[in-house]
Amino acid sequence: MHETQDTGAAKILAILEALAQSGPVVTRGLTVSGLARSLGRDKSSISRQLKPLVDLGLVERDDDGLHRLGWRLFALATQAGDQRLLLLAPPVMRQLARQVKERVHLSICRNDEVLTILSEGPHRAVEAVQWVGRTVPMSCTSSGRALLFDHGPDEIRALLEHDFRKGPGSKAPATVEAVIDRVGRARALGYAAVVDEFDDDLAAVAAPVRDGHGRIVAALNISAPTYRLHKTMNGVGRQISQAAQYLSQALSSPPVPHPPPSKEQHSALPGLSGEMRRIS
C-alpha cells in the first residue's frame, strides 16, 4: 500500500468513494457493517470515521442505519466544478478567438436567462457589445439555445411559457413552439446559430459544454456583426462545437500536470485539433 493510502484523510476518502459507488441505482446506502466489509476494516474504526462526516453534513444517515453522500458534499462538488470550468475555459477560448478572429464568450444558465461570465477575444475595431455580467433571454440567443439542448419540449414550455416575450430582433421566434423547433434543429447540427434574433445586425453561434456526468453546465458562444459572421457561420459553428467538446472532455478528466505548449506547438493547432485534444 502506498504510504498516503494509510492516512486518516485517505481512509475518509475511501469511505466517501465507497458510498458514491453504492449509488441510488444499486442500493439506498450502506450500513457500517457494509462499509466495513467493502473496505476490509473493522466496524469500530468505520463508525468513528463516519461520525464527523455525518455531523458536518458530508454523509447522511437514515433511521435504518444506511449511509449515503450528504447535501454538503454535493454543494462543495458543484463549487469545485465551477472553479475548474473557470480555470480550463480561458485558454480554450483564447485559442478559438485567435482562430476565428472574433470574441468568444462563456455563458451559464440562470433560471430562464443566460449570464455571460467570461469573454476572450482579439482586438477589433467593430465588436459585439461587452457581454460579461449581462443576462439575456434564452429564447433568442445562441447560448440560450445551446443550454436547452437536453431539454425536451415540455421542459422548454415549463421554463419559458410563463413569461415569454418575443426577442427584440426581427427574426426572433414569436412563440415557445418556434423556440422548441429551433432548439431541435440546432441540436441536430451540434451547435446553435442565430441571425438578427437578439438584435438586428447581430449574429451568433454556440455549443454546450458538459461536465463529467454529461450534464450541460455552460455554453461557448461567439457574437459578431451579421455582415462579418453570416457567411462563415457553418464553419465557425463546427469550430465552436469542437472547442466545446474539448472543454467538456477536459472537465471530465483528472488534471495531468505537464509543461505549457511552446509557441510553435500552440500555433500549430489546426481547428482545435491535434494537440488541443490532449487533456490538460
ZADO-1210 file (C-alpha; in nm, 4 decimals, padded with zeros to 6 digits):
<atoms>
<atom x="00.0000" y="00.0000" z="00.0000" code="MET" pos="1"/>
<atom x="00.1283" y="00.3474" z="-00.0844" code="HIS" pos="2"/>
<atom x="00.2032" y="00.5444" z="00.2331" code="GLU" pos="3"/>
<atom x="-00.0567" y="00.8122" z="00.1535" code="THR" pos="4"/>
<atom x="-00.3289" y="00.5476" z="00.1323" code="GLN" pos="5"/>
<atom x="-00.2938" y="00.4772" z="00.5042" code="ASP" pos="6"/>
<atom x="-00.3502" y="00.8344" z="00.6238" code="THR" pos="7"/>
<atom x="-00.6646" y="00.9461" z="00.8019" code="GLY" pos="8"/>
<atom x="-00.7635" y="01.1617" z="00.5049" code="ALA" pos="9"/>
<atom x="-00.7195" y="00.8695" z="00.2647" code="ALA" pos="10"/>
<atom x="-00.9375" y="00.6466" z="00.4831" code="LYS" pos="11"/>
<atom x="-01.2129" y="00.9097" z="00.4876" code="ILE" pos="12"/>
<atom x="-01.1835" y="00.9477" z="00.1101" code="LEU" pos="13"/>
<atom x="-01.2191" y="00.5697" z="00.0719" code="ALA" pos="14"/>
<atom x="-01.5445" y="00.5822" z="00.2713" code="ILE" pos="15"/>
<atom x="-01.6817" y="00.8609" z="00.0507" code="LEU" pos="16"/>
<atom x="-01.5832" y="00.6734" z="-00.2650" code="GLU" pos="17"/>
<atom x="-01.7491" y="00.3541" z="-00.1374" code="ALA" pos="18"/>
<atom x="-02.0705" y="00.5475" z="-00.0710" code="LEU" pos="19"/>
<atom x="-02.0509" y="00.7068" z="-00.4147" code="ALA" pos="20"/>
<atom x="-02.0117" y="00.3660" z="-00.5796" code="GLN" pos="21"/>
<atom x="-02.3112" y="00.2284" z="-00.3910" code="SER" pos="22"/>
<atom x="-02.5255" y="00.4895" z="-00.5676" code="GLY" pos="23"/>
<atom x="-02.9052" y="00.5163" z="-00.5735" code="PRO" pos="24"/>
<atom x="-02.9361" y="00.2556" z="-00.8513" code="VAL" pos="25"/>
<atom x="-02.7571" y="-00.0208" z="-00.6610" code="VAL" pos="26"/>
<atom x="-02.8641" y="00.0434" z="-00.3010" code="THR" pos="27"/>
<atom x="-03.0169" y="00.3113" z="-00.0836" code="ARG" pos="28"/>
<atom x="-02.6864" y="00.3414" z="00.1020" code="GLY" pos="29"/>
<atom x="-02.4517" y="00.1333" z="00.3147" code="LEU" pos="30"/>
<atom x="-02.4549" y="00.0372" z="00.6799" code="THR" pos="31"/>
<atom x="-02.1451" y="00.0474" z="00.8990" code="VAL" pos="32"/>
<atom x="-02.1154" y="-00.3295" z="00.8535" code="SER" pos="33"/>
<atom x="-02.1494" y="-00.2951" z="00.4754" code="GLY" pos="34"/>
<atom x="-01.8793" y="-00.0286" z="00.4625" code="LEU" pos="35"/>
<atom x="-01.6524" y="-00.2387" z="00.6833" code="ALA" pos="36"/>
<atom x="-01.6889" y="-00.5387" z="00.4522" code="ARG" pos="37"/>
<atom x="-01.6386" y="-00.3251" z="00.1424" code="SER" pos="38"/>
<atom x="-01.3219" y="-00.1591" z="00.2756" code="LEU" pos="39"/>
<atom x="-01.1806" y="-00.4519" z="00.4730" code="GLY" pos="40"/>
<atom x="-01.1767" y="-00.2609" z="00.8030" code="ARG" pos="41"/>
<atom x="-01.3301" y="-00.3192" z="01.1443" code="ASP" pos="42"/>
<atom x="-01.6699" y="-00.1673" z="01.2226" code="LYS" pos="43"/>
<atom x="-01.5472" y="00.0408" z="01.5173" code="SER" pos="44"/>
<atom x="-01.2973" y="00.2369" z="01.3078" code="SER" pos="45"/>
<atom x="-01.5558" y="00.2908" z="01.0303" code="ILE" pos="46"/>
<atom x="-01.8059" y="00.4145" z="01.2887" code="SER" pos="47"/>
<atom x="-01.5520" y="00.6625" z="01.4346" code="ARG" pos="48"/>
<atom x="-01.4641" y="00.7979" z="01.0905" code="GLN" pos="49"/>
<atom x="-01.8290" y="00.8316" z="00.9869" code="LEU" pos="50"/>
<atom x="-01.9373" y="01.0384" z="01.2888" code="LYS" pos="51"/>
<atom x="-01.7652" y="01.3689" z="01.1946" code="PRO" pos="52"/>
<atom x="-01.8714" y="01.3223" z="00.8315" code="LEU" pos="53"/>
<atom x="-02.2342" y="01.2923" z="00.9422" code="VAL" pos="54"/>
<atom x="-02.2000" y="01.5860" z="01.1826" code="ASP" pos="55"/>
<atom x="-02.0630" y="01.8053" z="00.9016" code="LEU" pos="56"/>
<atom x="-02.3310" y="01.7084" z="00.6512" code="GLY" pos="57"/>
<atom x="-02.0878" y="01.5305" z="00.4193" code="LEU" pos="58"/>
<atom x="-02.2644" y="01.1992" z="00.4838" code="VAL" pos="59"/>
<atom x="-02.6307" y="01.1409" z="00.5723" code="GLU" pos="60"/>
<atom x="-02.7563" y="00.8564" z="00.7949" code="ARG" pos="61"/>
<atom x="-03.1218" y="00.7470" z="00.7935" code="ASP" pos="62"/>
<atom x="-03.3237" y="00.5710" z="01.0638" code="ASP" pos="63"/>
<atom x="-03.2342" y="00.2308" z="00.9175" code="ASP" pos="64"/>
<atom x="-02.8626" y="00.2947" z="00.9665" code="GLY" pos="65"/>
<atom x="-02.7972" y="00.3426" z="00.5944" code="LEU" pos="66"/>
<atom x="-02.5352" y="00.5993" z="00.4969" code="HIS" pos="67"/>
<atom x="-02.5213" y="00.7970" z="00.1714" code="ARG" pos="68"/>
<atom x="-02.3388" y="01.1042" z="00.0449" code="LEU" pos="69"/>
<atom x="-02.4746" y="01.4223" z="00.2015" code="GLY" pos="70"/>
<atom x="-02.6054" y="01.7533" z="00.0666" code="TRP" pos="71"/>
<atom x="-02.2991" y="01.9495" z="00.1749" code="ARG" pos="72"/>
<atom x="-02.0625" y="01.7280" z="-00.0229" code="LEU" pos="73"/>
<atom x="-02.2707" y="01.7848" z="-00.3370" code="PHE" pos="74"/>
<atom x="-02.2633" y="02.1609" z="-00.2750" code="ALA" pos="75"/>
<atom x="-01.8838" y="02.1528" z="-00.2450" code="LEU" pos="76"/>
<atom x="-01.8536" y="01.9400" z="-00.5582" code="ALA" pos="77"/>
<atom x="-02.0650" y="02.1889" z="-00.7536" code="THR" pos="78"/>
<atom x="-01.8417" y="02.4768" z="-00.6437" code="GLN" pos="79"/>
<atom x="-01.5305" y="02.2789" z="-00.7374" code="ALA" pos="80"/>
<atom x="-01.6769" y="02.2110" z="-01.0812" code="GLY" pos="81"/>
<atom x="-01.7468" y="02.5813" z="-01.1327" code="ASP" pos="82"/>
<atom x="-01.3887" y="02.6677" z="-01.0340" code="GLN" pos="83"/>
<atom x="-01.2443" y="02.4073" z="-01.2699" code="ARG" pos="84"/>
<atom x="-01.4581" y="02.5398" z="-01.5533" code="LEU" pos="85"/>
<atom x="-01.3273" y="02.8921" z="-01.4901" code="LEU" pos="86"/>
<atom x="-00.9704" y="02.7572" z="-01.4847" code="LEU" pos="87"/>
<atom x="-00.9890" y="02.5444" z="-01.8005" code="LEU" pos="88"/>
<atom x="-01.2085" y="02.7631" z="-02.0210" code="ALA" pos="89"/>
<atom x="-00.9889" y="03.0738" z="-02.0839" code="PRO" pos="90"/>
<atom x="-00.7056" y="02.9002" z="-02.2779" code="PRO" pos="91"/>
<atom x="-00.9577" y="02.7225" z="-02.4995" code="VAL" pos="92"/>
<atom x="-01.1457" y="03.0489" z="-02.5551" code="MET" pos="93"/>
<atom x="-00.8282" y="03.2424" z="-02.6399" code="ARG" pos="94"/>
<atom x="-00.7221" y="02.9765" z="-02.8900" code="GLN" pos="95"/>
<atom x="-01.0648" y="02.9778" z="-03.0551" code="LEU" pos="96"/>
<atom x="-01.0714" y="03.3587" z="-03.0642" code="ALA" pos="97"/>
<atom x="-00.7349" y="03.3638" z="-03.2427" code="ARG" pos="98"/>
<atom x="-00.8573" y="03.1140" z="-03.4998" code="GLN" pos="99"/>
<atom x="-01.1926" y="03.2714" z="-03.5824" code="VAL" pos="100"/>
<atom x="-01.0759" y="03.6296" z="-03.5122" code="LYS" pos="101"/>
<atom x="-01.3897" y="03.7014" z="-03.3116" code="GLU" pos="102"/>
<atom x="-01.4671" y="03.7393" z="-02.9417" code="ARG" pos="103"/>
<atom x="-01.5596" y="03.4179" z="-02.7559" code="VAL" pos="104"/>
<atom x="-01.7879" y="03.4084" z="-02.4515" code="HIS" pos="105"/>
<atom x="-01.8648" y="03.1543" z="-02.1781" code="LEU" pos="106"/>
<atom x="-02.2237" y="03.1649" z="-02.0542" code="SER" pos="107"/>
<atom x="-02.4287" y="02.9779" z="-01.7946" code="ILE" pos="108"/>
<atom x="-02.7992" y="02.9332" z="-01.7260" code="CYS" pos="109"/>
<atom x="-02.9616" y="03.1431" z="-01.4548" code="ARG" pos="110"/>
<atom x="-03.3300" y="03.0467" z="-01.4270" code="ASN" pos="111"/>
<atom x="-03.4800" y="03.1364" z="-01.7670" code="ASP" pos="112"/>
<atom x="-03.1955" y="03.3676" z="-01.8708" code="GLU" pos="113"/>
<atom x="-02.8327" y="03.3398" z="-01.9826" code="VAL" pos="114"/>
<atom x="-02.5487" y="03.5020" z="-01.7877" code="LEU" pos="115"/>
<atom x="-02.2105" y="03.5612" z="-01.9538" code="THR" pos="116"/>
<atom x="-01.9254" y="03.5026" z="-01.7085" code="ILE" pos="117"/>
<atom x="-01.6098" y="03.5108" z="-01.9245" code="LEU" pos="118"/>
<atom x="-01.5038" y="03.6743" z="-02.2511" code="SER" pos="119"/>
<atom x="-01.1863" y="03.6387" z="-02.4561" code="GLU" pos="120"/>
<atom x="-01.1071" y="03.7823" z="-02.7958" code="GLY" pos="121"/>
<atom x="-00.8908" y="03.9706" z="-03.0414" code="PRO" pos="122"/>
<atom x="-00.8902" y="04.3480" z="-03.0596" code="HIS" pos="123"/>
<atom x="-01.1139" y="04.4591" z="-03.3433" code="ARG" pos="124"/>
<atom x="-01.2462" y="04.7977" z="-03.4400" code="ALA" pos="125"/>
<atom x="-01.6019" y="04.6616" z="-03.4604" code="VAL" pos="126"/>
<atom x="-01.7095" y="04.4078" z="-03.1990" code="GLU" pos="127"/>
<atom x="-02.0276" y="04.2956" z="-03.0319" code="ALA" pos="128"/>
<atom x="-02.1053" y="04.4825" z="-02.7114" code="VAL" pos="129"/>
<atom x="-01.9400" y="04.3759" z="-02.3853" code="GLN" pos="130"/>
<atom x="-02.1454" y="04.0847" z="-02.2516" code="TRP" pos="131"/>
<atom x="-01.9768" y="03.9856" z="-01.9216" code="VAL" pos="132"/>
<atom x="-02.2165" y="04.0270" z="-01.6316" code="GLY" pos="133"/>
<atom x="-02.5184" y="04.0757" z="-01.8582" code="ARG" pos="134"/>
<atom x="-02.8196" y="03.8476" z="-01.8701" code="THR" pos="135"/>
<atom x="-03.0048" y="03.7856" z="-02.1962" code="VAL" pos="136"/>
<atom x="-03.3114" y="03.5764" z="-02.2890" code="PRO" pos="137"/>
<atom x="-03.2710" y="03.2072" z="-02.3650" code="MET" pos="138"/>
<atom x="-03.5267" y="03.2103" z="-02.6455" code="SER" pos="139"/>
<atom x="-03.3466" y="03.4325" z="-02.8977" code="CYS" pos="140"/>
<atom x="-02.9757" y="03.3787" z="-02.8248" code="THR" pos="141"/>
<atom x="-02.7385" y="03.1096" z="-02.9464" code="SER" pos="142"/>
<atom x="-02.6063" y="03.0443" z="-02.5950" code="SER" pos="143"/>
<atom x="-02.9588" y="03.0093" z="-02.4565" code="GLY" pos="144"/>
<atom x="-03.0491" y="02.7646" z="-02.7297" code="ARG" pos="145"/>
<atom x="-02.7325" y="02.5564" z="-02.6678" code="ALA" pos="146"/>
<atom x="-02.8104" y="02.5455" z="-02.2946" code="LEU" pos="147"/>
<atom x="-03.1511" y="02.3958" z="-02.3824" code="LEU" pos="148"/>
<atom x="-03.0128" y="02.1044" z="-02.5869" code="PHE" pos="149"/>
<atom x="-03.1020" y="01.8460" z="-02.3204" code="ASP" pos="150"/>
<atom x="-03.4478" y="01.9917" z="-02.2507" code="HIS" pos="151"/>
<atom x="-03.7494" y="01.8185" z="-02.4014" code="GLY" pos="152"/>
<atom x="-04.0465" y="02.0156" z="-02.5411" code="PRO" pos="153"/>
<atom x="-04.2423" y="02.0005" z="-02.2149" code="ASP" pos="154"/>
<atom x="-03.9412" y="02.1201" z="-02.0160" code="GLU" pos="155"/>
<atom x="-03.8882" y="02.4138" z="-02.2520" code="ILE" pos="156"/>
<atom x="-04.2558" y="02.5055" z="-02.2273" code="ARG" pos="157"/>
<atom x="-04.2438" y="02.4925" z="-01.8472" code="ALA" pos="158"/>
<atom x="-03.9338" y="02.7114" z="-01.8443" code="LEU" pos="159"/>
<atom x="-04.0380" y="02.9758" z="-02.0972" code="LEU" pos="160"/>
<atom x="-04.4169" y="02.9889" z="-02.1336" code="GLU" pos="161"/>
<atom x="-04.4996" y="03.1795" z="-01.8152" code="HIS" pos="162"/>
<atom x="-04.3161" y="03.4994" z="-01.9056" code="ASP" pos="163"/>
<atom x="-04.2420" y="03.4526" z="-02.2762" code="PHE" pos="164"/>
<atom x="-04.1747" y="03.7629" z="-02.4835" code="ARG" pos="165"/>
<atom x="-04.0558" y="03.7793" z="-02.8409" code="LYS" pos="166"/>
<atom x="-03.6939" y="03.8908" z="-02.8670" code="GLY" pos="167"/>
<atom x="-03.6082" y="04.2355" z="-02.9991" code="PRO" pos="168"/>
<atom x="-03.4560" y="04.1171" z="-03.3274" code="GLY" pos="169"/>
<atom x="-03.6656" y="04.0987" z="-03.6430" code="SER" pos="170"/>
<atom x="-03.6054" y="03.7213" z="-03.6820" code="LYS" pos="171"/>
<atom x="-03.6610" y="03.6214" z="-03.3180" code="ALA" pos="172"/>
<atom x="-03.9051" y="03.3326" z="-03.2556" code="PRO" pos="173"/>
<atom x="-04.2535" y="03.4649" z="-03.1831" code="ALA" pos="174"/>
<atom x="-04.3771" y="03.1645" z="-02.9812" code="THR" pos="175"/>
<atom x="-04.2417" y="02.8994" z="-02.7449" code="VAL" pos="176"/>
<atom x="-04.3245" y="02.6359" z="-03.0078" code="GLU" pos="177"/>
<atom x="-04.0944" y="02.8165" z="-03.2512" code="ALA" pos="178"/>
<atom x="-03.8179" y="02.8082" z="-02.9869" code="VAL" pos="179"/>
<atom x="-03.8707" y="02.4320" z="-02.9438" code="ILE" pos="180"/>
<atom x="-03.8417" y="02.3824" z="-03.3194" code="ASP" pos="181"/>
<atom x="-03.5209" y="02.5875" z="-03.3426" code="ARG" pos="182"/>
<atom x="-03.3661" y="02.4066" z="-03.0456" code="VAL" pos="183"/>
<atom x="-03.4363" y="02.0745" z="-03.2176" code="GLY" pos="184"/>
<atom x="-03.2715" y="02.1861" z="-03.5414" code="ARG" pos="185"/>
<atom x="-02.9710" y="02.3242" z="-03.3532" code="ALA" pos="186"/>
<atom x="-02.9357" y="02.0011" z="-03.1546" code="ARG" pos="187"/>
<atom x="-02.9190" y="01.8033" z="-03.4790" code="ALA" pos="188"/>
<atom x="-02.6340" y="02.0254" z="-03.6009" code="LEU" pos="189"/>
<atom x="-02.4411" y="02.0131" z="-03.2728" code="GLY" pos="190"/>
<atom x="-02.4396" y="02.3921" z="-03.2423" code="TYR" pos="191"/>
<atom x="-02.6926" y="02.6757" z="-03.2326" code="ALA" pos="192"/>
<atom x="-02.6813" y="02.9620" z="-03.4826" code="ALA" pos="193"/>
<atom x="-02.8909" y="03.2788" z="-03.4703" code="VAL" pos="194"/>
<atom x="-02.9070" y="03.5770" z="-03.7060" code="VAL" pos="195"/>
<atom x="-03.0873" y="03.9025" z="-03.6208" code="ASP" pos="196"/>
<atom x="-03.2791" y="03.7451" z="-03.3304" code="GLU" pos="197"/>
<atom x="-03.1465" y="03.9142" z="-03.0197" code="PHE" pos="198"/>
<atom x="-03.0655" y="04.2267" z="-03.2155" code="ASP" pos="199"/>
<atom x="-03.0758" y="04.3228" z="-03.5814" code="ASP" pos="200"/>
<atom x="-02.7323" y="04.3105" z="-03.7423" code="ASP" pos="201"/>
<atom x="-02.6029" y="04.0676" z="-03.4761" code="LEU" pos="202"/>
<atom x="-02.5229" y="03.7009" z="-03.5429" code="ALA" pos="203"/>
<atom x="-02.4017" y="03.4318" z="-03.3030" code="ALA" pos="204"/>
<atom x="-02.3157" y="03.0626" z="-03.2726" code="VAL" pos="205"/>
<atom x="-02.2912" y="02.8488" z="-02.9579" code="ALA" pos="206"/>
<atom x="-02.2319" y="02.4928" z="-02.8386" code="ALA" pos="207"/>
<atom x="-02.2901" y="02.3287" z="-02.4982" code="PRO" pos="208"/>
<atom x="-02.0167" y="02.2390" z="-02.2503" code="VAL" pos="209"/>
<atom x="-02.0748" y="01.9276" z="-02.0378" code="ARG" pos="210"/>
<atom x="-01.9330" y="01.8116" z="-01.7055" code="ASP" pos="211"/>
<atom x="-01.8071" y="01.4656" z="-01.6143" code="GLY" pos="212"/>
<atom x="-02.1646" y="01.3403" z="-01.5747" code="HIS" pos="213"/>
<atom x="-02.2629" y="01.4570" z="-01.9214" code="GLY" pos="214"/>
<atom x="-02.4738" y="01.7448" z="-01.7909" code="ARG" pos="215"/>
<atom x="-02.4701" y="02.0793" z="-01.9706" code="ILE" pos="216"/>
<atom x="-02.3031" y="02.3318" z="-01.7408" code="VAL" pos="217"/>
<atom x="-02.2220" y="02.6174" z="-01.9796" code="ALA" pos="218"/>
<atom x="-02.2134" y="02.7262" z="-02.3416" code="ALA" pos="219"/>
<atom x="-01.9316" y="02.8627" z="-02.5548" code="LEU" pos="220"/>
<atom x="-02.0577" y="03.1260" z="-02.7943" code="ASN" pos="221"/>
<atom x="-01.9362" y="03.3818" z="-03.0466" code="ILE" pos="222"/>
<atom x="-02.1277" y="03.7019" z="-03.1209" code="SER" pos="223"/>
<atom x="-02.0338" y="03.9374" z="-03.4036" code="ALA" pos="224"/>
<atom x="-02.1901" y="04.1760" z="-03.6543" code="PRO" pos="225"/>
<atom x="-02.4043" y="03.9840" z="-03.9017" code="THR" pos="226"/>
<atom x="-02.2185" y="04.1139" z="-04.2066" code="TYR" pos="227"/>
<atom x="-01.8967" y="03.9586" z="-04.0746" code="ARG" pos="228"/>
<atom x="-02.0146" y="03.6283" z="-03.9294" code="LEU" pos="229"/>
<atom x="-02.3045" y="03.5284" z="-04.1509" code="HIS" pos="230"/>
<atom x="-02.1006" y="03.3995" z="-04.4477" code="LYS" pos="231"/>
<atom x="-01.8727" y="03.1804" z="-04.2312" code="THR" pos="232"/>
<atom x="-02.1363" y="03.0695" z="-03.9803" code="MET" pos="233"/>
<atom x="-02.1325" y="02.6962" z="-04.0570" code="ASN" pos="234"/>
<atom x="-01.7536" y="02.6736" z="-04.0348" code="GLY" pos="235"/>
<atom x="-01.7428" y="02.8779" z="-03.7137" code="VAL" pos="236"/>
<atom x="-02.0236" y="02.6636" z="-03.5740" code="GLY" pos="237"/>
<atom x="-01.8211" y="02.3477" z="-03.6309" code="ARG" pos="238"/>
<atom x="-01.5166" y="02.5095" z="-03.4674" code="GLN" pos="239"/>
<atom x="-01.7064" y="02.6191" z="-03.1603" code="ILE" pos="240"/>
<atom x="-01.8655" y="02.2747" z="-03.1325" code="SER" pos="241"/>
<atom x="-01.5199" y="02.1149" z="-03.1395" code="GLN" pos="242"/>
<atom x="-01.3901" y="02.3598" z="-02.8795" code="ALA" pos="243"/>
<atom x="-01.6885" y="02.2874" z="-02.6524" code="ALA" pos="244"/>
<atom x="-01.6288" y="01.9119" z="-02.6867" code="GLN" pos="245"/>
<atom x="-01.2634" y="01.9593" z="-02.5975" code="TYR" pos="246"/>
<atom x="-01.3523" y="02.1665" z="-02.2901" code="LEU" pos="247"/>
<atom x="-01.6122" y="01.9056" z="-02.1890" code="SER" pos="248"/>
<atom x="-01.3505" y="01.6313" z="-02.2140" code="GLN" pos="249"/>
<atom x="-01.1085" y="01.8374" z="-02.0061" code="ALA" pos="250"/>
<atom x="-01.3733" y="01.8912" z="-01.7364" code="LEU" pos="251"/>
<atom x="-01.4385" y="01.5172" z="-01.7113" code="SER" pos="252"/>
<atom x="-01.0720" y="01.4135" z="-01.6920" code="SER" pos="253"/>
<atom x="-00.8398" y="01.4275" z="-01.3902" code="PRO" pos="254"/>
<atom x="-00.5795" y="01.7026" z="-01.4101" code="PRO" pos="255"/>
<atom x="-00.2486" y="01.5845" z="-01.5576" code="VAL" pos="256"/>
<atom x="00.0414" y="01.8233" z="-01.4913" code="PRO" pos="257"/>
<atom x="00.2546" y="01.8959" z="-01.7947" code="HIS" pos="258"/>
<atom x="00.4510" y="02.1967" z="-01.9170" code="PRO" pos="259"/>
<atom x="00.2581" y="02.4506" z="-02.1249" code="PRO" pos="260"/>
<atom x="00.2918" y="02.4132" z="-02.5029" code="PRO" pos="261"/>
<atom x="00.5520" y="02.6230" z="-02.6776" code="SER" pos="262"/>
<atom x="00.4525" y="02.8990" z="-02.9161" code="LYS" pos="263"/>
<atom x="00.5311" y="02.6668" z="-03.2057" code="GLU" pos="264"/>
<atom x="00.3020" y="02.3973" z="-03.0652" code="GLN" pos="265"/>
<atom x="00.0280" y="02.6465" z="-02.9869" code="HIS" pos="266"/>
<atom x="00.0248" y="02.7980" z="-03.3348" code="SER" pos="267"/>
<atom x="00.0187" y="02.4541" z="-03.4944" code="ALA" pos="268"/>
<atom x="-00.3279" y="02.3656" z="-03.3693" code="LEU" pos="269"/>
<atom x="-00.5456" y="02.3420" z="-03.6803" code="PRO" pos="270"/>
<atom x="-00.9143" y="02.3839" z="-03.6000" code="GLY" pos="271"/>
<atom x="-00.8649" y="02.2972" z="-03.2324" code="LEU" pos="272"/>
<atom x="-00.7435" y="01.9501" z="-03.3284" code="SER" pos="273"/>
<atom x="-00.4169" y="01.7687" z="-03.2705" code="GLY" pos="274"/>
<atom x="-00.2573" y="01.8979" z="-02.9548" code="GLU" pos="275"/>
<atom x="-00.5862" y="02.0507" z="-02.8313" code="MET" pos="276"/>
<atom x="-00.7266" y="01.7001" z="-02.7996" code="ARG" pos="277"/>
<atom x="-00.4817" y="01.6264" z="-02.5216" code="ARG" pos="278"/>
<atom x="-00.6400" y="01.6851" z="-02.1843" code="ILE" pos="279"/>
<atom x="-00.4693" y="01.9498" z="-01.9764" code="SER" pos="280"/>
</atoms>
